[in-house]
Amino acid sequence: MRYIIIGAGAVGGAVGGRLAQSGREVVLVARGAHLAALRADGLRLTVPDGETVLRLPAVDGPAALGALRADDALVLAVKTQDTEAALDAWGPAPVEGGGTAAERLPLLCAQNGVEGQRRALRRFRRVYGVCIWLPATHLEPGAVSAAGSPLTGILHLGRYPHGTDDTLRAIAADLEASRLGAPVVPDVARWQYAKLLSNLANAMEAVSGPLESEAARELYARVRAEGEAVLDAAGIAYASEKEQQAAREGRMTLVPLPGVPRGGGSSWQSLTRGTGSIEADHLNGEIVLLGRLHGVPVPLNELLQRLAGAFAAERREAGSLPIAELVRLADRAVEEDQETSR
């Protein structure tokens, strides 16, 4: 199988790099300065066991590859807000022997949230969900770091919306041979919704920095409680914290990487790189959507979605809103919501 990593940023670069290190054939898809660096100097992958420069094919789209191979697997690792553009580009791509990628090839959605795979299923016949536990950083062109050890990450895999198959088991075997845990589960959405609850902190981290203070942790607990109430009201199952801890225990811990400070997760990195967009609409925004559909108040997630979007659009500095001010805004948002509902 050849793996085409659509979006070779933090997660995509780490997964593609690890697959390549274990001898799998990998193509990286990127754009702009990152693509130029990959072509000129290779992918510089830093992990706890050292730094490696990987010279891999790097392209900006399917046209550069000609007809895709029948044994290609597409790994969609772009941010959810970039999903439609990626599907537009790769869905119609021709495959050797006839047909298109959307008709014939497996598409793994290695993305935060749950919206990307919904959109993909409108285009692709074979869509697989991936629940990503892979702390990785991409801040400069051509460079990706991942601090997990002994496994670089754990990727729960399942057919979307449910089930498993032989293709998935073959992909899981390749990942497992590449220092990546890859449990194959029939209910991948249950793991993704659990991860979504954790990702509700991404917007907090992006606007106010890491959740290191007691005030920050208390606010996140309130944000998460909104998310749990919404999922419960919607009848959506999610893996418990105990299940998640058991899946990670002894398999993946974070190891400080010399010279590679980890300032924050994916949303913080988007602001730091000045991309002009952020995934909050598909993280906190997913809870907002479900809250509105099921009549559950979600003022804290509404606030974080709005703030993160403003920070991205205005290219404000990541972490520049003091946590005390964020707590004040949160308290006011709850009060206003209560007044409106009276």
Secondary structure, 3 states (H helix, E strand, C coil): CEEEEECCCHHHHHHHHHHHHCCCEEEEECCHHHHHHHHHHCEEEEECCEEEEECCCEECCHHHHCCECCCEEEEECCCHHHHHHHHHHHCCCEECCCCEHHHHCCEEECCCCCHHHHHHHCCCCCEEEEEEECCEECCCCCEEEECEEECCEEEEEEECCCCCCHHHHHHHHHHHCCCEECCECCCHHHHHHHHHHHHCHHHHHHHHCCCCCHHHHHHHHHHHHHHHHHHHHHCCCCCCHHHHHHHHCCCEEECCECCECCCCCHHHHHHHHCCCCCHHHHCHHHHHHHHHHHCCCCHHHHHHHHHHHHHHHCCCCCCCCCHHHHHHHHHHHHHHHHHHHC
